Amino acid sequence: MQARVYIIVFFGTLALALGAIASVNWYADANGVYRGNARQEEARAYVSALLQSPYGLVAHNDERSVKFELARQTDADCYTTGSSHEMEIAANTFPAIRDHCTKHINLGLAGGTYEDLVTSLSILLTHRHLKHVFIGIEPWMFRWNADVRLSEQRDVNAQARKTLGLVDTAIANDHFDMAANLLNGSYFYANVKRMLHPTPTETTQNFKEMQKDARNLLDDEHVFRPDGTYHYSVNFMKATPTPIGQVGNGEYKIAKPYLDPTLTKEFENLIQSVLDRGIDITFLIMPYHPKVLECGSKDVCDAFMAVETYARKVAGEKGINVIGGYDPAPMKLKPDDFYDVMHVNGSRLHKIR
């Protein structure tokens, strides 16, 4: 009898917990999967305000939606895609941008993946003035679903793949996926984050603009500039550079397979389709902290070798320029040139060649 009570209590508690997760995912709905496109409308309003601001706005929580919307609302001749490794690249920080671009927009986003590249290109290839795309090649670039936050953009990526004529993958969205997503832990995390740290919208208050001297910002406020580049918070900058003894081994997102054969085949076809339109491509391989290249983690160095070798091979075959490399030594980058284990200080980006 007592065992039966325990079973009932267990499954009752489980049902309540799952119900709570589903309720939060339905109510907050960070990506507008269940209740229309409210999230996209918010990103649209934010980007519209961002492009009209002289110095930028306090960063929006829904980074992916913002960067994709920034791609939609701009028509520059040059764009940079990638992860946080590339988020400070601009004409005044990176010589290649200054030398090749009239107008440049940075679409780099935290944890950027191959799927994000696909979504960005599906938008950019509709632009009239597009001439050059700088593509960040991250060590996790050639592995499917390398960022859990992709679940927030499954429908967007599925539409992007359809637009580009790519074969459907497990990312595609259907009714079953939408129902299962109600219990998705990563989507639950994103929704809780949104509820705890809501972003002001056009219906509540104006987005917070950064003043020229940035003195109106709180110490923990990051900023997106109108060109999509990132302005780090006071708290972040105070904590840099990371003391050498605290620098990690660079394992963030490193996992096998380093080169998924189905993804690399699709990547090569996608890159060729961009080149066939007369659009130039440059691969950006952003260096890691010198300590990482001591190979305290063999997996990290194996991933670096596999991914960089492959990227350079594809570039050589297709006449694509490559800037940088995971090893900072050829660029004479020192520990103090890095914010942390894998982010070059924005004032040192000019050293990357």
N, C-alpha and C positions, 0 to 999 in steps of 0.2 A: 504493500500500500504506500509506504513511504517512498519507495523507488518511483512509483507512478507519479507521486506529487512532484518529485524532483524533475522528472521528465517533462511534466506539464509546465512547471516553472521555467525550465531551461528553454523549451521551445517558445513559450510565451514571451520570455525576455528577448530571445533572438528575433521574434517577429516584431516586437516593439522597436528594437534597434534598427532592423532593416527598414521598418516603416519610417523611422525618424530620418534615416539617410535618404530614402526616396523622397520624403517630404521636402527636405532641404534642397535636394537636387532639382525638384520640380519648382519650388518657390523661388530660389535664388537664380537658377538657370543662367549661369554665367555666360554661356554662348548662345542663348536664345534658341536652344534645340526644341523646347516644348511649348514655349509661349511666344512664338513669333520672333521677330528680329530686333527686339528691344535692345539687346546688347550691341548689335551692329549699328543701330541708330545712335546709341551713346558714343560709340567709337567715331561715327561720322561727325557728330557734333564736336567731339574733342579735337579731331584732326582739322576740322574747319576753323576752330578757334586757334589751334596751334599754328596754322599757316598764316594767320593774320597777326600773330603775336611777334613783336620784334626780337625777343630773346628766348622765348620758349615757355612751356608750361610745366608745372609739377607733374611728374611722370604718372601715367595712368596704370592702374593695376592690370588691365587686360592688354598686355603688351602685344600679343599676336594680332588681336583684332585691330589695334591701333596701327601697327606697321603695315598690315594688308590694306587698311583704309588709306594710309598715307600713299601707298602705291597707286591706289585708285584715283586719288584726288590730285596727283601731280603728274606732270609729263616732262620729265627731265631727259637729258641725253645720256646721263650716266646714273647707275644705281649700284649700290653695294648690298649683297646679301650675306648672311652668315649668322654668327652667334654673338655673344657679348665680347668675343675676341676682337671683333671688327667694329664695335659700336661707337668708337671715337674717330673713325676714319672720315676725314673731310679734306677739302682742298687746302686748308691751312695747316693740316697735320700730316698729309701724305702726298709726297711729290707726284706720284702717278696720277692721282685725281686732279691735281693742279695742271698737269701737263696734257691731259686728255679730255677734260670735261669743261663744258660751259656752265652747266648746272648739274649738281650732284645731290642725290637723296640716299640716305643710309637706312636700309631696311633690316640691319642686323638686330637680332633679338635673343634674349637669354635662352641658352640651350637650343639654338637654331639647328634644324635637321634637314635631311634631304627632302622630306615632305614639305617643309616650309619653303625650300627653294622651288619646288613644283608649284605651290600655290602662288608664290611671288611671280614666277615667270608667266603663269597663266594670265596674270593681270598686266604685266609689263609688255608682253608681246602684242597687246592691243594699242600701245602708245605710238603716236606718230613720230616723235622725235628721238626715240630710243636708239642709241648708237653703241653703247658699251655697258656690259655687265661685269662687275667685279665679284667673283664668287668665292666666299670663304670656304676653304676645305678643312673641316674639323676632323679630328681623329675618329669621331663616331659617324662621319658623313655617310659612309657606305653600309650602314646597318639599318634595317627597317625599324621604325617605331622606337627611336633612340631616346625619346623624351616622353615621359608619362603625360605631360601637359597636352600632347597631341590629341588626346581624347576630347578636349574641349573644342577642337576644330575639325572633327571627323567629316562633318557634312561639307564644310568649306573645301577641304582637301579632295573629297570625292568629286565635287563639282569641278575643281581645278583639273583633276586627272581626265575627266570627261571632256573638258574644253581642249586639252592638249592631245586628246586621242590616245591616251595611255591605257594599257590593259588594266582592268579593275584588280584591286588587291584586297587584302583583309581590312583595309581602312574604310572601304566603302560602307555607306550608311544605309540601313533599311529599318523596317519597323521593329524587327527583333533587336537590332543593335540599340535602337532608341529606348526600348523597354529595359534592356540589360543595363544601359547607361544610367538608369535611375539608381542602381546599386553600385555604380562605379566609384571606388574609393578616391581616385585622383580627382574626379569631377566633384565629389563631395568636399575634398580639401579646397579646391578652387572656389567653390561656392561659400564655404565657411570663411575663407579669406576675404571674399568680396563683402560678406555680411559684416565682418569685423572691421574692415577697412574700406568702406564705400567710397567710390569716386564721385564727386559732385557732377551733376549733369546740368544741361541747359534748363531743366525744369525746376532745379533747386537753387543753384547759385552759380556764379561765374567760375570758370576754371581759374586756378591761381597762376598768374603770370610771374615769371622771374624778372626782376628788375635788372638793369644793365650791370650793376655791381653785385647782384645776387644777395644783397644784405637783407632782403625781405624774406628769405627762405628760412625754414626751421632746419636745425642741424641734421635731421634725418631725411630731408626731402631731396630726392633726385629730380632731374629735369630732362625732358625731351626738348631739344632745340627744333626750330622749324625745318631744318634739313634732316631731321631724324636722328642726329647724333645725341650722345648721352652726356649729361653733366652730372658728375658724381656728387653725392652729399658731403657736407662738412665732416660728418662722422666717419664716412668711408675714407676720405682723404687723410684724416688724422691717423687712421690705423695703417697707413701705407708708408714705406714698403713693409711687407711682412718680414719680420726678423728671420734671418737665414735658418735659425734652428726650428722655426715653426712652418717652414715651407714644406708642403706635402709632396707626394710622389707623382701627382698629376693623374691619378686614376679616375677622375671625374668622367663618367659616361663611357669609360673604356671597357669594352666587352667583345667577345667573339660572337659571330664572325666579323673580322675587321673589314672584309670585302665580301659582301653577299653577292654571289654571281648573278642572281636575277636583278638585283638593284644596279650593279655596275653596268650590266648590259643596257638597262633602261636609261641610266645616266648618260652613257655614251651616245645613245640615239637622241636623247633630249638635247644634249649639247650640240650635236650635229645639226639638229633642226633649227637651233638658234643661229648658228653660224651660217646656215643656208639662207637665212633672211638678211644676210649682210651685216649682222650685229657682231661686234667684237666682244671677246671674252678674255678676262684675265683671272687666273686662279691666285688666290691669296692664301698662303700657308703661314699663319701667324706663329711666331716662336714661343716656346715655353721657357720658364725660368731655368737658368743654367743647372741648378741642383737636380731638376727632373731628368736631365740628360746624363746624370751619373747612373741612371738606370737602377735605382733602388727597387723599382718594380719592373721586372722583365716584360710583363704584359704591356706596359705603357710603351716601352721602347720598341717592342715588336709591332705594336699598332702604328707607331710613328713611321717605322721603316716600311711597313706594308702599304699604308695609305699614301705617304709621300711618294714612294716609288711608283705606285699606280697612277697617282695624279700627274706626275711628271711624264710618265709614259703616254697617257692620253693627250696631254698637252703637246708633246713632241709630235705625235701622229696627226694632230689636228691644227698645228700651227698656233697654239695658244701660249701666251706669255705667262710665266709663273713668277710671282714676287714672294720672297721670303723663304721660310723653311722652319721646321720645328726646332732645329738646333740653332740657338742664338749665337754661337761662337763665330760663324762666318760673317755675321753682321756686327761683331764686336759689342754685343749687348751684355751688360754686366748685371749683377743682382739688383742694384739700385735703379735699373731701368725698368723694373717690373713693379706693378702694384702688389702682385701676389704670385701664386704658382703658375698662372697661365694668362695673365693680362699685362700687356706692355703698357707702361705709362704713356698717356696720350702725348706728352711732350717729347717722347722718344720715338714716336712712330716713323719719323722721317729717316731713321736708321735702317728701316726694313727695306731691303732691295731685292 
